[in-house]
Amino acid sequence: MSEHGSCWPFVGRRGSLTTVREALRSGAGMMIAGAAGVGKSRLAAQAVAGLPGYAVVHALGTETAAAIPFGAFAHVLTGPPRSGENLLRWAARHLRGQAGRRGLLVSVDDAQRLDQASAALVHYLAESGEAQLLVTVRSEEPQPAPVTALWKDELLRRIELPPLTVAEVGQVLEAALGGEVAARTVRQLAGMSEGNVLYLRELVHAGRESGCLAERGGAWRWRGEPAMTTRLRELVGDRIGHLDQDEREVLELVAFGEPVGIELLTALTSARAVERVEARGLVVTVTDGRRENLRLGHPLYGEVIRGDCGTLRTRRRLRTLAEGLEATGLRRREDGLRAAVWRLDSGSPADPALLTSAARLAWSRQDPRLAARLARAAIDAGAGVGAVAVLGEVLTVLGETGPALSALSALSASASASAEAQGAGAQGAGAQGAGAQGAGAQGAGALEVAGAWASMTEGERAQHACSLGMNLAWAGADAEACQVLDEAVATLTEPGWRQEAYVYRAVADCFAGRMGGAAESLAGARACAPGTARGLAHAAALEAWVDAYAGRQERALARAGRTAENGPDRQESAHALPTSLDALCAAQLFSGRPEEAARTAERGMELPAAELPVTGFAAHLAMAARLRGDAAEAVRRCGDDLARLPEREPYLGRCLAEQAHAFALLGRLGEATRALAEAEEAAARWAFTRQHVLTAAVWVAAAGGDVAGAVRRCLAAAEHAERHELRGHLMFALHDLVRLGAAPAAVERLRELASLVEGPLVRLLARHARALGDPAALREVAGEFERLGLLLYAAEATAHEAAAYRETGRGTLARGARTRAWALARRCSGISTPALIDLATPELTPRQREIVQLAASGLTNRQIADRLTLSTRTAANHLQAAYDKLGVNDRTQVARLLTAL
């Protein structure tokens, strides 16, 4: 890719290119209209380049040439007209002379800038049929009358070239950067450029120069704020154009406050200036309920406008916005959030209650960093329990449980000291309340919540308890978390606050892997009447989550599907949607619907909540890809989350475990081992994230040739899933035993599980276990796996079918099954499992196959001997015998054979 994009790839416009070329080939002219920088000129150039049989004359409308008659065609109109000759005919004759015997195609770029004579010539060529025309115009700019008449009089066919879609931006980026681009980065750049090809190109150059855009974890990823190079700033500045003082004030206020209400903006500035910048497309009107707001016409306008403001002017603009909005009475809840942020950014004083309310609203909108900033400002301004509780909860999900617990502990100590300082005259009712709380709160140890709660209102106690319980549960202090939340449930009297405490108690149960306990807590939340919309929405989302992991798939699909389809309307319950989508993903995966799960996870990745580490949708995408037989895609998907999740974050562990699992299936043992070690450290605290680590360990062992060790680890994974009521994971763990050749340990347990877990997949897995040795039954099972899109399982079941035929001496049928298995295995490119290795090496004994796989993974004969408790000579003899049967000579050839599946 050249520095200034001369080699910028032409992709993502194939449909438009086909339309233009077909029109030109049929003899019709075309006008391509669109915004500046959208790619009109490049499309026209590509269309002309692929059109043989024409002489092409190029013309370009410019402001300079517009001052000269026929200025756009001055480079080809060299001779003077004949005496009395019509100027248009003279110009047309000269152009025809350029073509000779070929057809004449006149390509005019930026026709809206043509001088009147050039515009009249273009119209004459189209009307007379002397030439075919391909014209580009900027749709947002006025055009000379003859150019407008080209399409109004149907002399040319007009098409509007829209901005690139997100998918098209992805295609362009991958072609330009020569490698995979993370989905999140594609969305970011699509949003920053709004699909404008010119801006996209310059953003990529700027990002690479600044280091914001770089290869990380096998894909190009963007980190940080947009980088504005001089070239990009000049391009955007030219598009903004000259501004008078009033227009600049309007744009600056919109740049710092967008979206800004029209009434507020006109009250603060000049109504006529607002109208002028809107007419130029520098701001656009957007509707929000009954309000009409203004936004900048393009995201990059704001980068340029804000960059031109110094510190003092920036603060003045923000203070003006805050004061203006406060003067309206802050009629909407979000008004308080916006005013608080403007106050904070302008450095002007803000009310602690306003900052606390704003922090809570930012958190409900899933913007944890803004919520933390506002909460800290509220605390500095003198706010109390509410601000600290929000800060504690936000810091938890940002991976900062230490500072969160410190803040809550400091609050507890301060509140306890305040309660003690009230003196003997205040000991009556206060001591009675503390006594009622004491027993349950003692488990929190030095946190001394009982003493702290004595001086708090009920609402403050609830907020403190929920935030503290969440922190303790997240940090793995399960017993203390439950004691704090149980005490809150026992002592709170207001139904809404009790409901909140029950929901957080259910969260603690989920983290600890107590699905039954979580269900009881949620039943308690449901019983609190009248509850709140927030409490009910979060309870419903958690119920779907518990159902999904506990094996009640149909109920989970129904519950989560309703929330995912309708979405919670109230901002207070915004966290219910990502939880419901997480539950829906899990239920779809456990039901054998990987394609649906992938679509749901993609939706989750696009939520604002994708900024939070608690989503983990990349792990769901990886699991869906793995089940479909695309382990390489699973590795890529994990990279989307690994680039942004905090260290020692449990969801990071789940993502690392899925990556290790996929690496193992691909035979990339070193990378799998490293990822597994990191996952072990990160995911140990929670049962459901730990389950992914245990499952990955099975396949890392298998990839290293230690099938016996893989079976032992699989039994441990099944025991963990059963102990923690993770029945969805349990069915996969038991089926892994079948895949590893240890079906007798799983047959009966899968049969029993099929009566407890809902959905078709568990019954199919149980059928697979029972069908081993029965080729006809295995073929039916494989067909069902393929129908569900579970290609890896289909390939393995067909390999089992081939083995069953082979063991009964039916060679012809065995070869047919083997051919089908190979075809399925090739659709699972690069994946290697024991069943597929057996397919590639049917001549080997189980011991020889084990030794061959260890050799292919890079172990020496001595290391193989030590692993299998053999003598080095015996290991070498087995390996040589395997070489002879396979027709290979060394480890390299064996590795190539095993990875050729």
Backbone hydrogen bonds, N-H to C=O, Kabsch-Sander energy under -0.5 kcal/mol:
donor,donor_aa,acceptor,acceptor_aa,energy
5,G,2,S,-1.1
8,W,5,G,-2.1
11,V,9,P,-1.0
17,L,13,R,-2.7
18,T,14,R,-2.4
19,T,15,G,-2.0
20,V,16,S,-2.3
21,R,17,L,-2.6
22,E,18,T,-2.5
23,A,19,T,-1.9
24,L,20,V,-2.4
25,R,21,R,-2.7
26,S,22,E,-1.5
27,G,24,L,-1.3
28,A,23,A,-2.3
30,M,133,L,-2.3
31,M,157,R,-3.0
32,I,135,V,-3.4
33,A,31,M,-0.6
33,A,159,I,-2.8
34,G,137,V,-1.4
38,V,35,A,-1.7
43,L,39,G,-2.0
44,A,40,K,-2.5
45,A,41,S,-2.4
46,Q,42,R,-2.4
47,A,43,L,-2.4
48,V,44,A,-2.3
49,A,45,A,-2.3
50,G,46,Q,-1.3
51,L,48,V,-1.7
54,Y,51,L,-0.6
55,A,103,G,-3.2
56,V,54,Y,-0.5
57,V,55,A,-0.5
57,V,105,L,-2.5
58,H,56,V,-0.5
59,A,107,S,-2.6
60,L,72,A,-0.6
61,G,109,D,-2.9
66,A,62,T,-1.5
67,A,64,T,-1.3
68,I,65,A,-2.0
71,G,68,I,-2.2
73,F,70,F,-1.4
74,A,71,G,-1.1
76,V,73,F,-2.0
77,L,73,F,-1.8
78,T,76,V,-1.3
85,E,82,R,-2.4
90,W,86,N,-2.9
91,A,87,L,-2.6
92,A,88,L,-2.5
93,R,89,R,-2.7
94,H,90,W,-2.0
95,L,91,A,-2.2
96,R,92,A,-2.7
97,G,93,R,-1.9
98,Q,94,H,-0.7
98,Q,95,L,-1.1
99,A,95,L,-0.6
99,A,96,R,-1.3
100,G,96,R,-1.1
102,R,99,A,-1.9
103,G,53,G,-1.5
105,L,55,A,-2.8
105,L,103,G,-0.5
106,V,132,Q,-3.0
107,S,57,V,-2.7
107,S,105,L,-0.6
108,V,106,V,-0.6
108,V,134,L,-2.5
109,D,59,A,-2.8
109,D,107,S,-0.5
111,A,136,T,-3.0
113,R,110,D,-1.9
114,L,111,A,-1.5
119,A,115,D,-2.7
120,A,116,Q,-2.4
121,L,117,A,-2.1
122,V,118,S,-2.4
123,H,119,A,-2.2
124,Y,120,A,-2.5
125,L,121,L,-2.6
126,A,122,V,-1.9
127,E,123,H,-2.7
128,S,124,Y,-2.8
129,G,125,L,-1.1
130,E,125,L,-0.7
131,A,125,L,-1.1
132,Q,104,L,-2.7
134,L,106,V,-2.3
135,V,30,M,-2.7
136,T,108,V,-2.4
137,V,32,I,-2.2
139,S,34,G,-1.4
139,S,137,V,-0.7
141,E,138,R,-1.5
147,V,144,P,-0.8
148,T,144,P,-2.2
149,A,145,A,-2.3
150,L,146,P,-0.7
150,L,147,V,-0.7
151,W,147,V,-0.6
151,W,148,T,-0.8
152,K,148,T,-2.1
153,D,149,A,-2.5
154,E,151,W,-0.9
155,L,149,A,-0.5
155,L,150,L,-1.7
156,L,150,L,-2.3
157,R,29,G,-2.1
159,I,31,M,-2.6
161,L,33,A,-3.6
161,L,159,I,-0.5
164,L,195,G,-2.4
169,V,165,T,-2.6
170,G,166,V,-2.1
171,Q,167,A,-1.8
172,V,168,E,-2.4
173,L,169,V,-2.7
174,E,170,G,-2.4
175,A,171,Q,-2.0
176,A,172,V,-2.7
177,L,173,L,-3.0
178,G,174,E,-1.2
179,G,174,E,-0.9
182,A,220,W,-2.4
186,V,182,A,-2.2
187,R,183,A,-2.2
188,Q,184,R,-2.3
189,L,185,T,-2.7
190,A,186,V,-2.4
191,G,187,R,-2.3
192,M,188,Q,-2.7
193,S,189,L,-2.3
194,E,190,A,-1.6
195,G,190,A,-0.7
196,N,193,S,-1.7
197,V,195,G,-0.6
198,L,37,G,-2.4
200,L,196,N,-2.7
201,R,197,V,-2.6
202,E,198,L,-2.0
203,L,199,Y,-2.6
204,V,200,L,-2.3
205,H,201,R,-2.2
206,A,202,E,-2.8
207,G,203,L,-3.2
208,R,204,V,-2.4
209,E,205,H,-2.4
210,S,206,A,-2.3
211,G,207,G,-1.2
212,C,207,G,-0.8
213,L,207,G,-2.0
214,A,212,C,-0.6
214,A,221,R,-2.0
216,R,214,A,-0.5
216,R,219,A,-3.2
219,A,216,R,-0.9
220,W,180,E,-2.8
221,R,214,A,-2.7
223,R,212,C,-2.1
228,M,226,P,-0.6
229,T,227,A,-0.8
233,R,229,T,-2.7
234,E,230,T,-2.4
235,L,231,R,-2.3
236,V,232,L,-2.4
237,G,233,R,-2.6
238,D,234,E,-2.6
239,R,235,L,-1.7
240,I,236,V,-2.1
241,G,237,G,-2.6
248,R,244,D,-2.6
249,E,245,Q,-2.0
250,V,246,D,-2.1
251,L,247,E,-2.5
252,E,248,R,-2.6
253,L,249,E,-2.3
254,V,250,V,-2.2
255,A,251,L,-2.8
256,F,252,E,-2.1
257,G,253,L,-1.5
258,E,254,V,-2.2
260,V,294,L,-2.1
262,I,292,E,-2.6
265,L,261,G,-2.7
266,T,262,I,-2.7
267,A,263,E,-1.8
268,L,264,L,-1.6
269,T,265,L,-1.8
274,V,270,S,-2.1
275,E,271,A,-2.1
276,R,272,R,-2.2
277,V,273,A,-2.2
278,E,274,V,-1.9
279,A,275,E,-2.3
280,R,276,R,-1.4
281,G,278,E,-1.7
282,L,277,V,-2.1
283,V,277,V,-0.9
284,V,295,R,-2.8
286,V,293,N,-2.7
288,D,291,R,-2.9
291,R,288,D,-2.3
293,N,286,V,-3.3
293,N,291,R,-0.5
294,L,260,V,-2.6
295,R,284,V,-2.5
297,G,282,L,-3.0
301,Y,298,H,-1.4
302,G,298,H,-0.7
302,G,299,P,-0.6
303,E,299,P,-0.9
304,V,300,L,-1.8
305,I,301,Y,-2.9
306,R,302,G,-2.9
307,G,303,E,-1.5
308,D,304,V,-1.1
308,D,305,I,-0.6
309,C,306,R,-1.4
314,T,310,G,-2.3
315,R,311,T,-2.3
316,R,312,L,-2.1
317,R,313,R,-2.6
318,L,314,T,-2.3
319,R,315,R,-2.6
320,T,316,R,-2.3
321,L,317,R,-2.2
322,A,318,L,-2.5
323,E,319,R,-2.7
324,G,320,T,-2.4
325,L,321,L,-2.4
326,E,322,A,-2.6
327,A,323,E,-1.8
328,T,324,G,-0.6
328,T,325,L,-1.1
329,G,326,E,-1.5
330,L,325,L,-1.1
335,D,332,R,-0.8
336,G,332,R,-0.9
336,G,333,R,-0.8
337,L,333,R,-1.2
338,R,334,E,-2.5
339,A,335,D,-2.7
340,A,336,G,-2.3
341,V,337,L,-2.3
342,W,338,R,-2.5
343,R,339,A,-2.6
344,L,340,A,-2.6
345,D,341,V,-2.9
346,S,342,W,-1.8
347,G,343,R,-0.8
347,G,344,L,-0.7
348,S,343,R,-1.5
355,L,351,D,-2.2
356,T,352,P,-2.5
357,S,353,A,-2.6
358,A,354,L,-2.3
359,A,355,L,-2.4
360,R,356,T,-2.3
361,L,357,S,-2.1
362,A,358,A,-2.7
363,W,359,A,-2.1
364,S,360,R,-2.1
365,R,361,L,-1.6
366,Q,363,W,-1.7
367,D,362,A,-2.3
371,A,367,D,-2.3
372,A,368,P,-2.6
373,R,369,R,-2.0
374,L,370,L,-2.6
375,A,371,A,-2.5
376,R,372,A,-2.4
377,A,373,R,-2.1
378,A,374,L,-2.5
379,I,375,A,-2.4
380,D,376,R,-2.6
381,A,377,A,-1.7
382,G,379,I,-1.5
383,A,378,A,-3.0
388,V,384,G,-1.8
389,A,385,V,-3.0
390,V,386,G,-2.1
391,L,387,A,-2.5
392,G,388,V,-2.8
393,E,389,A,-2.1
394,V,390,V,-2.6
395,L,391,L,-2.8
396,T,392,G,-1.3
397,V,393,E,-1.4
398,L,394,V,-1.1
399,G,396,T,-1.9
400,E,395,L,-3.1
404,A,400,E,-1.8
405,L,401,T,-2.8
406,S,402,G,-2.2
407,A,403,P,-2.3
408,L,404,A,-2.2
409,S,405,L,-2.7
410,A,406,S,-2.6
411,L,407,A,-1.8
412,S,408,L,-2.3
413,A,409,S,-2.8
414,S,410,A,-2.4
415,A,411,L,-2.9
416,S,412,S,-2.5
417,A,413,A,-2.3
418,S,414,S,-2.1
419,A,415,A,-2.3
420,E,416,S,-2.3
421,A,417,A,-1.9
422,Q,419,A,-1.0
423,G,420,E,-1.2
426,A,423,G,-1.4
427,Q,424,A,-1.4
430,G,426,A,-0.8
431,A,427,Q,-1.6
432,Q,428,G,-1.9
433,G,429,A,-2.2
434,A,430,G,-2.3
435,G,431,A,-2.8
436,A,432,Q,-1.8
437,Q,433,G,-1.0
437,Q,434,A,-0.6
438,G,434,A,-1.5
439,A,435,G,-0.5
441,A,437,Q,-1.6
442,Q,438,G,-1.2
442,Q,439,A,-0.7
443,G,440,G,-0.8
444,A,441,A,-1.9
445,G,442,Q,-2.0
447,L,444,A,-1.9
448,E,445,G,-1.9
452,A,448,E,-1.7
453,W,449,V,-3.0
454,A,450,A,-1.1
455,S,452,A,-1.2
456,M,453,W,-1.8
461,R,457,T,-2.6
462,A,458,E,-2.5
463,Q,459,G,-2.3
464,H,460,E,-2.7
465,A,461,R,-2.8
466,C,462,A,-2.6
467,S,463,Q,-2.3
468,L,464,H,-2.7
469,G,465,A,-3.1
470,M,466,C,-2.4
471,N,467,S,-2.1
472,L,468,L,-2.6
473,A,469,G,-2.6
474,W,470,M,-2.6
475,A,471,N,-2.3
476,G,473,A,-1.1
477,A,472,L,-2.5
478,D,476,G,-1.7
481,A,477,A,-2.2
482,C,478,D,-2.5
483,Q,479,A,-2.1
484,V,480,E,-2.3
485,L,481,A,-2.3
486,D,482,C,-2.8
487,E,483,Q,-2.1
488,A,484,V,-1.8
489,V,485,L,-2.5
490,A,486,D,-2.2
491,T,487,E,-1.6
492,L,488,A,-2.4
498,R,494,E,-2.3
499,Q,495,P,-2.7
500,E,496,G,-1.8
501,A,497,W,-2.2
502,Y,498,R,-2.5
503,V,499,Q,-2.2
504,Y,500,E,-2.1
505,R,501,A,-2.1
506,A,502,Y,-2.1
507,V,503,V,-1.9
508,A,504,Y,-2.2
509,D,505,R,-2.0
510,C,506,A,-2.5
511,F,507,V,-2.5
512,A,508,A,-1.8
513,G,509,D,-0.8
513,G,510,C,-1.0
514,R,509,D,-2.8
515,M,513,G,-0.7
518,A,514,R,-2.4
519,A,515,M,-2.1
520,E,516,G,-1.9
521,S,517,G,-2.3
522,L,518,A,-2.4
523,A,519,A,-2.0
524,G,520,E,-1.9
525,A,521,S,-1.9
526,R,522,L,-2.3
527,A,523,A,-1.5
528,C,524,G,-0.6
528,C,525,A,-1.0
529,A,527,A,-0.7
536,L,532,T,-2.6
537,A,533,A,-2.4
538,H,534,R,-2.4
539,A,535,G,-2.3
540,A,536,L,-2.5
541,A,537,A,-2.1
542,L,538,H,-2.3
543,E,539,A,-2.4
544,A,540,A,-1.9
545,W,541,A,-1.9
546,V,542,L,-3.0
547,D,543,E,-2.6
548,A,544,A,-2.3
549,Y,545,W,-2.1
550,A,546,V,-2.3
551,G,547,D,-0.6
551,G,548,A,-0.8
552,R,547,D,-2.5
553,Q,551,G,-1.4
556,A,552,R,-2.3
557,L,553,Q,-3.2
558,A,554,E,-2.0
559,R,555,R,-2.8
560,A,556,A,-2.9
561,G,557,L,-1.8
562,R,558,A,-1.7
563,T,559,R,-1.7
564,A,560,A,-3.0
565,E,561,G,-2.4
566,N,562,R,-2.5
567,G,563,T,-2.7
573,S,570,R,-1.3
574,A,571,Q,-1.7
576,A,573,S,-1.9
577,L,574,A,-1.0
579,T,575,H,-1.4
580,S,576,A,-2.3
581,L,577,L,-2.6
582,D,578,P,-2.2
583,A,579,T,-2.3
584,L,580,S,-2.6
585,C,581,L,-2.5
586,A,582,D,-2.2
587,A,583,A,-2.7
588,Q,584,L,-2.4
589,L,585,C,-2.5
590,F,586,A,-2.8
591,S,587,A,-1.0
592,G,589,L,-1.4
593,R,588,Q,-2.9
597,A,593,R,-2.3
598,A,594,P,-2.3
599,R,595,E,-1.9
600,T,596,E,-2.4
601,A,597,A,-2.7
602,E,598,A,-2.4
603,R,599,R,-1.9
604,G,600,T,-2.2
605,M,601,A,-2.3
606,E,602,E,-1.0
606,E,603,R,-0.7
607,L,604,G,-1.2
610,A,607,L,-1.9
611,E,608,P,-2.0
612,L,609,A,-2.3
615,T,612,L,-1.0
619,A,616,G,-0.8
620,H,616,G,-1.0
621,L,617,F,-2.3
622,A,618,A,-2.4
623,M,619,A,-2.3
624,A,620,H,-2.5
625,A,621,L,-2.3
626,R,622,A,-2.5
627,L,623,M,-2.3
628,R,624,A,-1.6
629,G,626,R,-1.4
630,D,625,A,-3.0
631,A,629,G,-0.7
634,A,630,D,-1.5
635,V,631,A,-2.2
636,R,632,A,-2.0
637,R,633,E,-2.7
638,C,634,A,-2.0
639,G,635,V,-1.4
640,D,636,R,-0.8
640,D,637,R,-1.1
641,D,637,R,-0.7
641,D,638,C,-0.9
642,L,638,C,-2.5
643,A,639,G,-1.4
644,R,641,D,-2.0
645,L,641,D,-2.1
649,E,646,P,-0.9
652,L,649,E,-1.0
653,G,649,E,-1.6
654,R,650,P,-1.7
655,C,651,Y,-2.0
656,L,652,L,-2.7
657,A,653,G,-2.4
658,E,654,R,-2.2
659,Q,655,C,-2.1
660,A,656,L,-2.7
661,H,657,A,-2.5
662,A,658,E,-2.2
663,F,659,Q,-2.8
664,A,660,A,-2.4
665,L,661,H,-2.0
666,L,662,A,-1.6
667,G,664,A,-1.6
668,R,663,F,-2.5
669,L,667,G,-1.6
672,A,668,R,-2.3
673,T,669,L,-2.9
674,R,670,G,-2.1
675,A,671,E,-2.4
676,L,672,A,-2.3
677,A,673,T,-2.1
678,E,674,R,-2.0
679,A,675,A,-2.3
680,E,676,L,-2.5
681,E,677,A,-1.3
682,A,678,E,-1.8
683,A,679,A,-2.7
686,W,683,A,-0.6
687,A,511,F,-1.9
690,R,686,W,-2.3
691,Q,687,A,-1.6
692,H,688,F,-0.6
693,V,689,T,-1.1
694,L,690,R,-2.2
695,T,691,Q,-2.2
696,A,692,H,-2.4
697,A,693,V,-2.2
698,V,694,L,-1.1
699,W,695,T,-1.2
700,V,696,A,-2.0
701,A,697,A,-2.0
702,A,698,V,-2.0
703,A,699,W,-2.0
704,G,700,V,-1.3
705,G,702,A,-1.8
706,D,701,A,-2.1
707,V,705,G,-1.5
710,A,706,D,-2.2
711,V,707,V,-2.3
712,R,708,A,-2.0
713,R,709,G,-2.4
714,C,710,A,-2.1
715,L,711,V,-2.2
716,A,712,R,-1.8
717,A,713,R,-2.4
718,A,714,C,-2.4
719,E,715,L,-2.2
720,H,716,A,-2.3
721,A,717,A,-2.3
722,E,718,A,-2.4
723,R,719,E,-2.4
724,H,720,H,-1.7
725,E,722,E,-1.2
726,L,721,A,-2.7
727,R,549,Y,-0.5
727,R,725,E,-1.3
728,G,549,Y,-1.4
730,L,726,L,-2.2
731,M,727,R,-2.0
732,F,728,G,-1.1
733,A,729,H,-2.4
734,L,730,L,-2.6
735,H,731,M,-2.0
736,D,732,F,-2.0
737,L,733,A,-1.1
738,V,734,L,-1.0
739,R,735,H,-2.1
740,L,736,D,-1.8
741,G,738,V,-1.3
742,A,737,L,-3.1
745,A,742,A,-1.2
746,A,743,A,-2.6
747,V,743,A,-1.9
750,L,746,A,-2.8
751,R,747,V,-1.9
752,E,748,E,-2.3
753,L,749,R,-2.4
754,A,750,L,-2.0
755,S,752,E,-1.2
756,L,753,L,-1.9
757,V,753,L,-2.5
758,E,551,G,-3.2
763,R,759,G,-0.6
764,L,760,P,-1.8
765,L,761,L,-2.6
766,A,762,V,-2.0
767,R,763,R,-2.1
768,H,764,L,-2.1
769,A,765,L,-1.9
770,R,766,A,-2.0
771,A,767,R,-2.0
772,L,768,H,-0.7
772,L,769,A,-0.6
774,D,771,A,-3.1
778,L,774,D,-2.4
779,R,775,P,-2.3
780,E,776,A,-1.7
781,V,777,A,-2.3
782,A,778,L,-2.8
783,G,779,R,-2.1
784,E,780,E,-2.0
785,F,781,V,-2.5
786,E,782,A,-2.5
787,R,783,G,-2.2
788,L,784,E,-1.9
789,G,785,F,-0.6
789,G,786,E,-1.1
790,L,785,F,-2.5
791,L,789,G,-1.5
792,L,627,L,-1.0
794,A,790,L,-2.1
795,A,791,L,-2.6
796,E,792,L,-2.2
797,A,793,Y,-2.7
798,T,794,A,-2.1
799,A,795,A,-2.1
800,H,796,E,-2.3
801,E,797,A,-1.9
802,A,798,T,-2.3
803,A,799,A,-2.2
804,A,800,H,-2.4
805,Y,801,E,-2.2
806,R,802,A,-2.4
807,E,803,A,-2.5
808,T,804,A,-1.1
809,G,806,R,-1.5
810,R,805,Y,-2.3
811,G,809,G,-1.3
814,A,810,R,-2.2
815,R,811,G,-2.5
816,G,812,T,-1.9
817,A,813,L,-2.4
818,R,814,A,-2.5
819,T,815,R,-2.2
820,R,816,G,-2.0
821,A,817,A,-2.6
822,W,818,R,-2.6
823,A,819,T,-2.1
824,L,820,R,-2.1
825,A,821,A,-2.9
826,R,822,W,-2.4
827,R,823,A,-0.8
827,R,824,L,-0.6
828,C,824,L,-0.5
828,C,825,A,-1.2
831,I,828,C,-2.3
832,S,665,L,-2.9
837,I,833,T,-2.8
838,D,834,P,-2.3
839,L,835,A,-1.4
840,A,836,L,-1.6
841,T,837,I,-1.7
844,L,841,T,-1.4
849,R,845,T,-2.7
850,E,846,P,-2.1
851,I,847,R,-2.3
852,V,848,Q,-2.8
853,Q,849,R,-2.2
854,L,850,E,-1.9
855,A,851,I,-2.5
856,A,852,V,-2.6
857,S,853,Q,-1.5
858,G,855,A,-1.6
859,L,854,L,-1.9
864,I,860,T,-2.6
865,A,861,N,-2.5
866,D,862,R,-2.6
867,R,863,Q,-2.4
868,L,864,I,-2.2
869,T,865,A,-0.8
870,L,865,A,-2.5
875,A,871,S,-2.3
876,A,872,T,-2.4
877,N,873,R,-2.6
878,H,874,T,-2.5
879,L,875,A,-2.1
880,Q,876,A,-2.5
881,A,877,N,-2.4
882,A,878,H,-2.0
883,Y,879,L,-2.4
884,D,880,Q,-2.4
885,K,881,A,-1.9
886,L,882,A,-2.2
887,G,883,Y,-1.6
888,V,883,Y,-1.8
894,V,890,D,-1.8
895,A,891,R,-2.9
896,R,892,T,-2.2
897,L,893,Q,-2.1
898,L,894,V,-2.4
899,T,895,A,-1.6
900,A,897,L,-0.9
